[in-house]
Amino acid sequence: MLTRRELPAFSLGLGATFFALAARGQTDEIVTVRIRVDDTARAVLRPIEQKKLMIEPDNSQEAKQLAERVPPRRALPVLVIIAGAIAVTELLKMIQELYRQTYYGGVVIDTRARPPMISSDAKIPGNMVFVIDAEGKITQYTSDQFSLDALKLALKVK
């Protein structure tokens, strides 16, 4: 049983333990990926997080085809490739923004590439996420099925 005098010291120690466990958990959930997004999806990352990443304009043919799918009332998007180490939770936010933008199509997470490549694909319905594993097997998720656990499983994060 704890006395009143022991309670503050116990609480402080318990809080430090939980903080250490939380910090360790966050560092365990960093993955290296390449992701094609437009600036609205890029905006989910805080500026301090973006400093650690390589961000460059995507001038590929695929990016041009995706940009043509934007509704006429919207400005022409700037598509970028973001590469580097990112927290899985932040990556999930970016993927959620990708499949929210249904005019680009669905999302493909191709884990055959190193690092894994994440992009929109006009051949996939806008509310779908397709994960291609290292052997080429495709797993489909609807946007409401795709979760942090599904992303960790796809990227083999423990």
Residue pairs with C-beta under 8 A, 6 or more apart in sequence:
2 10
26 87
28 157
28 158
29 87
29 88
29 89
29 152
29 157
30 85
30 86
30 87
30 88
31 85
31 86
31 88
31 91
31 115
31 116
31 155
31 157
32 83
32 84
32 85
32 86
32 115
33 83
33 84
33 86
33 91
33 115
33 116
33 117
33 118
33 155
34 81
34 82
34 83
34 113
34 115
34 116
34 117
34 118
35 81
35 82
35 83
35 91
35 94
35 95
35 117
35 118
35 119
36 58
36 62
36 63
36 66
36 79
36 80
36 81
36 117
36 118
36 119
36 120
37 79
37 80
37 82
37 94
37 97
37 98
38 77
38 78
38 79
38 80
38 101
38 104
39 77
39 78
39 80
40 77
40 97
40 101
41 94
41 97
41 98
41 101
42 50
42 55
42 80
42 82
42 94
44 90
44 93
44 94
44 97
45 53
45 86
45 90
45 93
45 94
49 86
49 87
49 90
52 84
52 85
53 82
53 83
53 84
53 85
53 86
54 81
54 82
54 83
54 84
55 80
55 81
55 82
55 83
56 80
56 81
57 78
57 79
57 80
57 81
58 79
58 80
58 81
62 119
63 79
65 122
66 79
66 104
66 105
66 120
66 122
67 76
67 77
67 79
69 103
69 104
69 105
69 122
70 76
70 77
70 103
71 103
82 94
83 115
88 148
88 151
88 152
88 155
88 157
89 148
91 118
91 151
92 147
92 148
92 151
94 118
95 107
95 109
95 118
95 129
95 146
95 151
96 143
96 146
98 104
98 107
98 118
98 120
99 106
99 107
99 126
99 127
99 128
99 129
99 143
99 146
100 143
101 120
101 126
102 126
102 127
103 126
104 120
104 122
104 126
105 120
105 121
105 122
105 123
105 124
105 125
105 126
106 120
106 121
106 124
106 125
106 126
106 127
106 128
106 129
106 130
107 118
107 119
107 120
107 121
107 124
107 128
107 129
107 130
108 117
108 118
108 119
108 120
108 121
108 124
108 129
108 130
108 131
108 132
109 116
109 117
109 118
109 129
109 130
109 131
109 132
109 151
109 154
109 155
110 116
110 117
110 118
110 119
110 132
111 131
111 132
111 133
111 134
111 154
111 155
111 156
112 132
112 133
112 134
112 136
116 154
116 155
121 130
124 130
127 142
127 143
128 140
128 141
128 142
128 143
129 140
129 141
129 142
129 143
129 146
129 150
130 138
130 139
130 140
130 141
131 138
131 139
131 140
131 141
131 150
131 154
132 138
133 139
133 154
139 154
141 150
151 157
152 158
